[in-house]
Amino acid sequence: MKHKVLVVEDEQDTADLLKQVLEREGFSVLQAKDGRQASALIGTVRPPSLVLLDLVVPYVSGPEVLKLLRHHPDWKNIPVIVVSADNYEPDIQRALSEGATAYVTKQKGSVGLLQAMKRILAAAPAQGKMVAKAGSTVPRKRRVSMRRRLQSTQRKKRAA
């Protein structure tokens, strides 16, 4: 299945590079050049498999877009990877505490980003639905705790 990714990035060169890399890896890419455009997409298109969000975008800031995503009933469980040039630890912790699934710095390049995306998509339910073994059920609470465990693991790796 081809995963759809929403890329919220205001720098056209970076957005074009991300689109090229992601499409080469088999992803379908939807782009928003600023927070206002991303906010409009949240209410008008089907949720993607994943969102790549730059925190510094015009009109509606990245953190505000993240809040909109987390409060929209159809988008609230969509994984969000913050892609930022900032590697300041308090900003990383703030983004994660406000609902980001992961935080990847642009300096790590596309390899680090693709690894994070594949790891998250492998662990995430398909388009908001839990995938369970035949005959078993996975309670909704577990999905949240899995995201928190993933965030905790990522924080520990960054701290090491």
DAQUIMO-V185926 format. One line per field, one symbol per residue. burial: b if it has 24 or more other ideal C-beta (glycine too) atoms within 12 Angstrom, else e. Layout:
# DAQUIMO-V185926
burial = ???
This chain:
# DAQUIMO-V185926
burial = eebbbbbbbbeeebbeebbebbeeeebebbbbbbbebbbebbeeeebbbbbbbbbbbeebbbbbbbbbbbebeebbbbbbbbbbeeeeeeebeebbebbbbbbbbbeeebebbbebbbebbebbbeeeeeeeeeeeeeeeeebeebbeebbeebeeeeee
